[in-house]
Structures are given as structure tokens and as C-alpha cells.
Amino acid sequence: MTEPNSLKSVLEQLAEAERQRAEPQLTSRQRRARTVARLAAVQALYQMELAGEGVETVISEFSNHRFDADIEGEALAEADETYFAEIVRGVVTEQRELDAAVKARLASNWRLERLDATLRALLRSGAWELLKQPETPREVVIDEYVELAKAFFDDAEARFVNAALDGVARDARA
């Protein structure tokens, strides 16, 4: 894992990726809010795993204290808070199914538990969208989570996320 990027650089990187592809049914502002929701969902799932906090506690914390706040001295862009909560609740509710879908795409000697907690959060969130949000184009889901992976990891992990989610997408959206 590389040194984490600043929030500002992560948001700039995601904005550039967003300009290159788009969810056709959403406005630019809505797409940006979804991107922030995805980033926050990965952070929330990571926090839940490490701190052992419940889903509703973490959703409330993000809604009450993190959205519309400054992080690292930077204002966080507007988030689609409803979509954020859907992702987090969906991943928690469907975790067994999501883990099975991801495990099916890991090399035979790899276990999901061996992966970094952030990587697990990325894969589970992406798998949830691929399995449970068929109206969102698969390319958008995969690209968003690959870009998020680049914000936290080296290119090798981003390629890993790309390959795993592409496999999940092929399985789920044949």
C-alpha cells in the first residue's frame, strides 16, 4: 500500500475520471454526488470493519458529521447521501452473496480475509453495485472503483480491482 493521497488529490483524480465517462441518466452534478457517495461508502465500510461499529451508527455519523464538512482542510463535494446509505446497507445485508461473487474471481490460493480492509470494502461495494444496481452501466461501476483503488493503492491493486470486478460483472450480467 502506498502513502494515501490527500482528499483534494483523490477528488481531482475522480473528477478527471468522471469527465471521461458518465452515467447517462444522471446530470454532471448527480454523477459527482454518486462518486463522493462511493468514496464515502468505502470509507464507512472500512471504518465499520476496523472499529466494529454498526451500519446505522456509521451512516448517521457520516450524515451528521462528515458530509458538508471540511476534511483535511478541503470541503467535501456534495454527496448523494441516499445512495451512500444504500451502498453501505446493501453491502452489510448482502455481504455473504457479495463475498461469494468476489471469491469466485480470486485465484484459488487467495482468501478474501487476506486482502487489505480497504480493498475488501472496494470490492464489496463494487460487487454490490454490479449485482444489485443493474441500471448503472458496468463500465461506470468498474471505472469508479478502479479510480478509487488508485487513490488508495498502487497500480497493481487497481488492476486487481479491475480484473475482479470485471469477472463479477461477467458472472452477474451475462
Residue frames as qw, qx, qy, qz and C-alpha x, y, z in Angstrom:
[[0.000, 0.892, 0.452, 0.000, 0.00, 0.00, 0.00],
 [0.412, 0.393, -0.027, 0.821, 1.37, 3.41, -0.88],
 [0.090, -0.239, -0.401, 0.880, 1.12, 6.58, 1.16],
 [0.213, 0.703, 0.675, -0.076, -2.53, 7.76, 0.99],
 [0.230, 0.404, 0.274, 0.842, -3.23, 10.69, -1.26],
 [0.102, 0.162, 0.365, -0.911, -4.79, 13.86, 0.09],
 [0.376, 0.558, 0.680, -0.293, -8.55, 14.18, -0.16],
 [0.290, 0.758, -0.098, -0.576, -8.10, 17.00, -2.66],
 [0.089, 0.447, -0.773, -0.442, -5.96, 14.88, -4.99],
 [0.256, 0.199, 0.945, -0.032, -8.39, 11.94, -4.70],
 [0.371, 0.689, 0.466, -0.413, -11.33, 14.16, -5.64],
 [0.226, 0.705, -0.370, -0.561, -9.38, 15.69, -8.54],
 [0.074, -0.226, 0.930, 0.281, -8.46, 12.22, -9.79],
 [0.296, 0.408, 0.849, -0.159, -12.09, 11.08, -9.55],
 [0.328, 0.746, 0.162, -0.557, -13.33, 14.24, -11.30],
 [0.143, 0.548, -0.634, -0.527, -10.97, 13.62, -14.21],
 [0.126, 0.037, 0.983, 0.131, -12.13, 10.02, -14.50],
 [0.325, 0.573, 0.632, -0.408, -15.75, 11.20, -14.35],
 [0.290, 0.686, -0.180, -0.643, -15.17, 13.55, -17.27],
 [0.075, 0.357, -0.835, -0.412, -14.00, 10.59, -19.33],
 [0.258, -0.258, -0.896, -0.254, -17.15, 8.53, -18.81],
 [0.322, -0.119, 0.260, -0.902, -20.60, 9.16, -17.43],
 [0.209, 0.346, 0.892, -0.203, -23.78, 7.58, -16.18],
 [0.052, 0.277, 0.532, 0.799, -26.12, 8.67, -18.98],
 [0.294, -0.683, -0.625, -0.237, -29.28, 9.06, -16.89],
 [0.471, -0.698, -0.294, 0.453, -27.63, 11.45, -14.40],
 [0.196, 0.965, -0.052, 0.165, -26.61, 15.10, -14.63],
 [0.526, 0.493, -0.464, 0.515, -23.00, 16.05, -14.07],
 [0.285, -0.536, 0.432, -0.667, -23.81, 17.19, -10.53],
 [0.903, -0.210, 0.118, -0.355, -25.62, 13.92, -9.77],
 [0.885, 0.274, -0.316, 0.203, -22.71, 11.87, -11.14],
 [0.236, 0.550, -0.506, 0.621, -20.28, 13.80, -8.95],
 [0.575, -0.434, 0.341, -0.604, -22.51, 13.24, -5.92],
 [0.987, -0.012, -0.078, -0.138, -22.55, 9.49, -6.69],
 [0.658, 0.442, -0.450, 0.412, -18.75, 9.45, -6.92],
 [0.108, -0.516, 0.511, -0.679, -18.49, 11.08, -3.49],
 [0.829, -0.261, 0.149, -0.473, -21.08, 8.61, -2.16],
 [0.940, 0.174, -0.283, 0.083, -18.97, 5.69, -3.40],
 [0.384, 0.486, -0.521, 0.588, -15.82, 7.10, -1.81],
 [0.404, -0.442, 0.405, -0.691, -17.66, 7.66, 1.48],
 [0.938, -0.115, -0.054, -0.322, -19.18, 4.17, 1.36],
 [0.791, 0.271, -0.451, 0.311, -15.72, 2.60, 1.04],
 [0.100, 0.460, -0.512, 0.718, -14.52, 4.72, 3.95],
 [0.658, -0.343, 0.211, -0.637, -17.58, 3.80, 6.04],
 [0.969, -0.001, -0.219, -0.115, -17.20, 0.08, 5.37],
 [0.573, 0.371, -0.520, 0.513, -13.52, 0.29, 6.27],
 [0.199, -0.446, 0.426, -0.761, -14.42, 2.12, 9.49],
 [0.845, -0.237, 0.013, -0.480, -17.08, -0.45, 10.35],
 [0.910, 0.124, -0.377, 0.122, -14.66, -3.32, 9.90],
 [0.450, 0.356, -0.510, 0.641, -11.89, -1.76, 11.95],
 [0.190, -0.305, 0.421, -0.833, -13.98, -0.20, 14.72],
 [0.109, -0.243, -0.958, 0.105, -16.75, -2.79, 14.82],
 [0.274, 0.250, 0.271, -0.888, -19.44, -0.11, 14.59],
 [0.451, 0.447, 0.766, -0.103, -22.94, -0.87, 13.33],
 [0.324, 0.392, 0.559, 0.655, -24.26, 0.19, 9.96],
 [0.088, -0.870, -0.422, -0.238, -26.80, 2.73, 11.21],
 [0.494, -0.751, -0.021, 0.438, -24.27, 4.30, 13.58],
 [0.481, -0.176, 0.408, 0.756, -21.78, 4.83, 10.77],
 [0.183, 0.587, 0.567, 0.549, -24.41, 6.13, 8.33],
 [0.256, -0.913, -0.316, 0.019, -25.58, 8.62, 10.96],
 [0.535, -0.581, 0.135, 0.598, -22.02, 9.70, 11.69],
 [0.397, 0.117, 0.493, 0.765, -21.33, 10.38, 8.03],
 [0.012, 0.730, 0.544, 0.415, -24.64, 12.21, 7.57],
 [0.369, -0.894, -0.247, 0.060, -24.28, 14.31, 10.70],
 [0.482, -0.766, 0.210, 0.370, -20.55, 14.99, 10.81],
 [0.560, -0.195, 0.546, 0.592, -18.75, 14.18, 7.58],
 [0.335, 0.576, 0.557, 0.496, -20.93, 15.30, 4.70],
 [0.013, 0.913, 0.180, 0.366, -20.90, 19.07, 4.17],
 [0.585, -0.773, 0.122, 0.215, -17.76, 19.29, 6.32],
 [0.303, 0.811, -0.501, 0.007, -14.12, 20.07, 5.73],
 [0.955, -0.204, 0.153, 0.153, -11.77, 17.11, 5.63],
 [0.714, -0.074, 0.178, 0.673, -8.04, 17.74, 5.58],
 [0.106, -0.507, 0.019, 0.855, -8.87, 21.42, 5.14],
 [0.113, 0.011, -0.643, -0.758, -10.85, 20.75, 1.97],
 [0.619, 0.142, 0.274, -0.722, -14.61, 20.98, 1.55],
 [0.354, 0.080, 0.922, 0.139, -16.04, 17.62, 0.57],
 [0.263, -0.029, -0.508, -0.820, -18.13, 17.82, -2.59],
 [0.685, -0.049, 0.192, -0.701, -21.83, 17.21, -2.26],
 [0.059, -0.120, 0.990, 0.042, -22.63, 13.54, -1.77],
 [0.644, -0.192, -0.464, -0.577, -25.67, 11.53, -2.79],
 [0.270, -0.349, 0.718, -0.538, -26.37, 10.61, 0.82],
 [0.855, 0.071, 0.205, -0.470, -29.26, 8.32, -0.11],
 [0.829, 0.418, -0.371, -0.030, -27.06, 6.33, -2.48],
 [0.130, 0.533, -0.719, 0.427, -24.27, 6.24, 0.11],
 [0.558, -0.211, 0.588, -0.546, -26.66, 4.71, 2.65],
 [0.910, 0.250, -0.029, -0.328, -27.98, 2.23, 0.03],
 [0.612, 0.508, -0.589, 0.141, -24.46, 1.02, -0.73],
 [0.051, -0.426, 0.747, -0.508, -23.45, 0.66, 2.92],
 [0.701, -0.057, 0.457, -0.544, -26.69, -1.06, 3.97],
 [0.869, 0.367, -0.181, -0.276, -26.64, -3.21, 0.85],
 [0.454, 0.503, -0.706, 0.205, -23.08, -4.39, 1.38],
 [0.264, -0.295, 0.744, -0.539, -23.81, -5.27, 5.00],
 [0.778, 0.111, 0.311, -0.534, -27.09, -7.03, 4.18],
 [0.891, 0.423, -0.085, -0.143, -25.76, -8.89, 1.15],
 [0.132, -0.770, 0.622, 0.052, -22.19, -9.48, 2.35],
 [0.687, -0.130, 0.714, 0.025, -22.33, -13.27, 2.11],
 [0.718, 0.594, 0.359, 0.045, -23.51, -13.14, -1.53],
 [0.260, 0.937, -0.232, -0.010, -21.02, -10.38, -2.39],
 [0.376, -0.635, 0.672, 0.061, -18.12, -12.22, -0.80],
 [0.761, 0.120, 0.634, 0.074, -19.02, -15.37, -2.74],
 [0.599, 0.784, 0.156, 0.035, -19.14, -13.41, -6.00],
 [0.060, 0.899, -0.434, 0.012, -15.74, -11.84, -5.32],
 [0.586, -0.426, 0.689, 0.026, -14.16, -15.10, -4.06],
 [0.825, 0.378, 0.418, 0.034, -15.20, -16.78, -7.30],
 [0.525, 0.831, -0.053, 0.177, -12.90, -14.32, -9.07],
 [0.294, -0.809, 0.508, -0.018, -9.88, -14.63, -6.78],
 [0.468, 0.427, -0.774, -0.017, -7.03, -17.01, -7.51],
 [0.812, -0.268, -0.496, -0.152, -7.61, -20.38, -5.86],
 [0.640, -0.119, -0.511, 0.561, -4.99, -19.78, -3.17],
 [0.015, 0.259, -0.175, 0.950, -6.36, -16.35, -2.16],
 [0.214, -0.596, -0.753, 0.181, -8.90, -15.74, 0.57],
 [0.027, -0.822, -0.252, -0.511, -10.87, -12.53, 0.87],
 [0.616, -0.774, -0.108, 0.103, -9.78, -12.29, 4.50],
 [0.730, -0.164, 0.126, 0.651, -6.14, -11.94, 3.37],
 [0.311, 0.617, 0.264, 0.673, -6.89, -8.75, 1.46],
 [0.144, 0.022, -0.288, 0.946, -6.44, -5.29, 2.93],
 [0.119, 0.552, 0.692, -0.449, -9.64, -3.96, 4.60],
 [0.237, 0.587, -0.083, -0.770, -9.84, -1.06, 2.14],
 [0.178, 0.214, -0.804, -0.525, -9.51, -3.46, -0.78],
 [0.013, 0.329, 0.939, -0.098, -12.31, -5.61, 0.65],
 [0.181, 0.621, 0.407, -0.645, -14.51, -2.52, 1.01],
 [0.221, 0.475, -0.427, -0.737, -13.82, -1.53, -2.61],
 [0.149, 0.043, -0.927, -0.341, -14.58, -5.00, -3.94],
 [0.055, 0.435, 0.850, -0.292, -17.73, -5.46, -1.85],
 [0.222, 0.614, 0.191, -0.733, -19.09, -2.04, -2.81],
 [0.247, 0.396, -0.586, -0.663, -18.37, -2.59, -6.49],
 [0.085, -0.102, -0.981, -0.142, -19.84, -6.09, -6.40],
 [0.170, 0.510, 0.669, -0.513, -22.98, -4.76, -4.71],
 [0.312, 0.582, -0.084, -0.746, -23.50, -2.21, -7.47],
 [0.219, 0.269, -0.797, -0.494, -22.86, -4.79, -10.19],
 [0.089, -0.204, -0.975, 0.027, -25.27, -7.30, -8.65],
 [0.015, -0.591, -0.703, 0.394, -27.96, -5.02, -7.23],
 [0.153, 0.731, 0.065, -0.661, -27.94, -1.89, -9.43],
 [0.624, 0.233, 0.630, 0.399, -28.37, -3.19, -13.00],
 [0.308, 0.908, 0.278, 0.048, -29.37, 0.28, -14.27],
 [0.189, -0.872, 0.361, 0.271, -25.85, 1.55, -13.59],
 [0.766, 0.556, -0.319, -0.037, -23.62, 0.63, -16.55],
 [0.932, -0.255, -0.022, 0.258, -21.00, -1.95, -15.64],
 [0.602, 0.432, -0.077, 0.667, -18.26, 0.21, -17.15],
 [0.180, -0.774, 0.093, -0.599, -19.19, 3.06, -14.81],
 [0.815, -0.564, 0.055, -0.120, -19.13, 0.83, -11.74],
 [0.904, -0.010, 0.004, 0.428, -15.80, -0.77, -12.63],
 [0.417, 0.586, -0.057, 0.692, -14.18, 2.54, -13.63],
 [0.362, -0.801, 0.068, -0.472, -15.31, 4.29, -10.44],
 [0.846, -0.517, 0.126, 0.003, -13.93, 1.60, -8.15],
 [0.817, 0.213, 0.005, 0.536, -10.70, 1.28, -10.13],
 [0.177, 0.716, -0.087, 0.670, -10.19, 5.04, -9.75],
 [0.606, -0.724, 0.115, -0.309, -10.92, 4.77, -6.03],
 [0.946, -0.187, 0.039, 0.262, -8.39, 1.94, -5.80],
 [0.597, 0.480, -0.060, 0.640, -5.79, 4.17, -7.48],
 [0.192, -0.816, 0.102, -0.535, -6.41, 6.77, -4.78],
 [0.735, -0.600, 0.246, -0.198, -5.51, 4.29, -2.04],
 [0.857, -0.194, 0.430, 0.209, -3.09, 1.85, -3.69],
 [0.167, -0.449, 0.628, 0.613, -0.50, 1.29, -6.40],
 [0.540, 0.325, -0.426, -0.649, -1.43, 0.35, -9.95],
 [0.225, 0.093, -0.969, -0.039, -1.15, -3.37, -9.16],
 [0.150, 0.309, 0.790, -0.508, -4.07, -3.22, -6.73],
 [0.434, 0.461, 0.021, -0.773, -6.08, -1.07, -9.16],
 [0.432, 0.278, -0.734, -0.444, -5.55, -3.71, -11.86],
 [0.075, -0.082, -0.966, 0.233, -6.60, -6.37, -9.34],
 [0.322, 0.411, 0.494, -0.695, -9.83, -4.46, -8.59],
 [0.458, 0.431, -0.348, -0.695, -10.43, -4.07, -12.32],
 [0.342, 0.163, -0.897, -0.226, -9.99, -7.79, -13.01],
 [0.025, 0.196, 0.896, -0.398, -12.04, -8.94, -10.02],
 [0.366, 0.462, 0.358, -0.724, -14.96, -6.58, -10.70],
 [0.438, 0.372, -0.531, -0.623, -14.88, -7.32, -14.43],
 [0.230, 0.017, -0.972, -0.046, -15.22, -11.01, -13.56],
 [0.161, 0.352, 0.721, -0.575, -18.06, -10.31, -11.13],
 [0.411, 0.460, -0.037, -0.786, -19.77, -8.25, -13.84],
 [0.390, 0.237, -0.767, -0.451, -19.42, -11.05, -16.39],
 [0.114, -0.149, -0.962, 0.198, -20.90, -13.50, -13.88],
 [0.142, 0.451, 0.591, -0.653, -23.72, -11.19, -12.81],
 [0.417, 0.660, 0.059, -0.623, -24.60, -9.53, -16.09],
 [0.461, -0.067, 0.790, 0.398, -24.13, -12.27, -18.66]]
